[in-house]
Amino acid sequence: MVFRTRPGWILGQAATNGALGAVVLGIVLLGWAGPEGALVGALVGFVGGAAIAVPSIRRRHLVVDDEGLIAHRKAYRVRARWGDLEGFGTMRFCKVVPVETVMLRASTIESHDGTPVADRLKDKVVKAGADRRVQLSVYVADRSEGPFAELLALHRPDLSDPRSTA
């Protein structure tokens, strides 16, 4: 089963990227075209930043099947077997938004096309701890109901209690 990035996450991340474009373009145009130009520049920067971000965000998805789960990220994917799931935890996206995560005992970092993953990228992923957790609430609204809950109950009934944490 494929779980796509939830629309709210797409909009939130696009707005974050768009805000950066708005600030940059607004400041650049403030000195050149005045306040009205800065406002138009900020609007164009926001829309442009969001438009650039959305395709990249939409490519990310989570695949859950009888083998385990695969989190497809921008430059790589993380594969974990059901037995490697330790539980669930919470982290903060941008130090503000709470995100439910699946905690992993072990995983494999792979490229999308089967070529070897560069050591530098692999080291970066491991250093960030992104090989030990998957941001579940980005893809699944509620892990206690729906298709994800059914697969979890089938393969890891010990973790299907909504109160189970790592």
C-alpha positions as CSV (number, residue, x, y, z in Angstrom):
1,M,0.0,0.0,0.0
2,V,1.3,3.4,-0.9
3,F,0.8,6.3,1.4
4,R,1.3,9.7,-0.2
5,T,2.2,12.9,1.6
6,R,-0.9,14.3,3.2
7,P,-2.2,17.6,1.6
8,G,-1.8,19.6,4.8
9,W,1.9,18.7,4.9
10,I,2.3,19.6,1.2
11,L,0.7,23.0,1.8
12,G,2.7,23.6,5.0
13,Q,6.1,22.8,3.5
14,A,5.3,24.8,0.3
15,A,4.3,27.8,2.4
16,T,7.6,27.5,4.3
17,N,9.6,27.4,1.1
18,G,7.4,30.2,-0.4
19,A,8.0,32.4,2.6
20,L,11.7,32.3,2.0
21,G,11.2,33.3,-1.7
22,A,8.9,36.1,-0.6
23,V,11.3,37.6,1.8
24,V,14.3,37.4,-0.6
25,L,12.4,38.8,-3.6
26,G,10.6,41.4,-1.5
27,I,13.9,42.8,0.0
28,V,15.6,42.8,-3.4
29,L,12.7,44.8,-5.0
30,L,12.2,47.1,-2.0
31,G,15.3,49.2,-2.8
32,W,14.7,49.1,-6.6
33,A,10.9,49.4,-7.0
34,G,9.7,50.7,-3.7
35,P,7.0,49.2,-1.3
36,E,4.6,48.3,-4.1
37,G,7.2,46.5,-6.0
38,A,8.4,44.8,-2.9
39,L,4.8,43.6,-2.2
40,V,4.4,42.3,-5.7
41,G,7.9,40.7,-5.5
42,A,7.0,39.1,-2.2
43,L,3.8,37.6,-3.7
44,V,5.7,36.3,-6.8
45,G,8.5,34.9,-4.5
46,F,5.9,33.1,-2.4
47,V,4.1,31.5,-5.3
48,G,7.4,30.7,-7.0
49,G,9.0,29.1,-4.0
50,A,5.9,27.1,-3.3
51,A,5.6,26.0,-6.9
52,I,9.2,24.8,-6.9
53,A,8.7,22.9,-3.6
54,V,5.5,21.0,-4.4
55,P,6.8,18.5,-7.0
56,S,9.7,17.5,-4.7
57,I,7.4,17.1,-1.7
58,R,4.8,15.1,-3.7
59,R,7.4,12.6,-4.8
60,R,8.0,11.5,-1.2
61,H,5.8,8.6,-0.1
62,L,5.7,5.6,2.2
63,V,5.2,2.1,0.9
64,V,4.0,-0.5,3.5
65,D,3.6,-4.1,2.5
66,D,4.1,-7.7,3.8
67,E,7.9,-7.1,3.9
68,G,7.9,-3.9,6.0
69,L,8.0,-0.3,5.0
70,I,10.0,1.9,2.6
71,A,10.1,5.6,3.0
72,H,10.9,7.3,-0.3
73,R,12.6,10.6,0.4
74,K,14.1,13.1,-2.0
75,A,17.5,11.6,-2.7
76,Y,17.2,8.1,-1.2
77,R,14.8,5.6,0.4
78,V,14.9,3.9,3.8
79,R,13.8,0.2,3.9
80,A,13.0,-1.5,7.2
81,R,11.5,-5.0,7.9
82,W,8.5,-5.3,10.2
83,G,10.8,-6.9,12.8
84,D,13.0,-3.7,12.8
85,L,10.2,-1.5,14.1
86,E,10.8,-0.6,17.7
87,G,7.7,1.6,18.4
88,F,6.5,5.1,17.9
89,G,7.7,8.4,19.1
90,T,7.3,12.1,18.6
91,M,9.7,14.7,17.1
92,R,9.2,18.3,16.1
93,F,9.3,19.5,12.5
94,C,11.1,22.8,12.3
95,K,11.1,22.7,16.2
96,V,7.4,23.6,16.2
97,V,5.1,21.0,14.6
98,P,4.8,17.7,16.4
99,V,5.3,14.7,14.1
100,E,4.6,11.1,15.0
101,T,7.5,8.8,14.0
102,V,8.1,5.1,13.6
103,M,11.3,4.3,15.5
104,L,13.6,1.7,13.7
105,R,16.1,-0.7,15.2
106,A,17.8,-1.1,11.8
107,S,17.2,-0.1,8.2
108,T,18.8,-0.1,4.8
109,I,19.6,3.1,2.9
110,E,19.0,2.7,-0.9
111,S,19.0,4.8,-4.0
112,H,15.8,5.0,-6.0
113,D,17.4,3.6,-9.1
114,G,19.4,0.8,-7.7
115,T,22.8,2.5,-8.0
116,P,25.0,2.6,-4.9
117,V,24.3,5.4,-2.4
118,A,27.2,7.8,-2.1
119,D,29.0,7.4,1.2
120,R,28.7,11.1,1.9
121,L,24.9,11.0,1.6
122,K,24.7,7.8,3.7
123,D,26.9,9.4,6.4
124,K,24.6,12.5,6.4
125,V,21.5,10.3,6.7
126,V,23.0,8.3,9.6
127,K,24.3,11.4,11.4
128,A,20.8,13.0,11.2
129,G,19.2,9.8,12.5
130,A,17.0,9.6,9.5
131,D,17.9,5.9,9.1
132,R,16.3,5.2,12.6
133,R,13.0,6.9,12.2
134,V,10.3,7.6,9.6
135,Q,7.9,10.6,9.9
136,L,4.6,8.6,10.0
137,S,2.1,11.5,10.5
138,V,3.3,13.1,7.2
139,Y,1.7,10.1,5.4
140,V,-0.8,8.6,7.9
141,A,-3.3,10.8,9.8
142,D,-4.1,8.2,12.5
143,R,-2.1,5.1,13.0
144,S,-4.8,3.4,15.0
145,E,-7.3,3.2,12.1
146,G,-7.3,2.6,8.4
147,P,-5.0,0.6,6.1
148,F,-1.8,1.4,8.1
149,A,-3.4,0.2,11.3
150,E,-4.6,-3.0,9.6
151,L,-1.1,-3.8,8.3
152,L,0.5,-3.0,11.6
153,A,-2.0,-5.3,13.5
154,L,-1.3,-8.1,11.0
155,H,2.5,-7.9,11.1
156,R,3.3,-6.3,14.5
157,P,0.3,-6.8,16.8
158,D,2.5,-5.9,19.8
159,L,2.7,-2.3,18.3
160,S,-0.8,-1.9,17.2
161,D,-1.9,-0.4,20.6
162,P,-2.1,3.4,20.0
163,R,-0.3,4.0,23.3
164,S,2.8,1.9,22.3
165,T,5.9,4.1,22.1
166,A,9.6,3.4,21.7
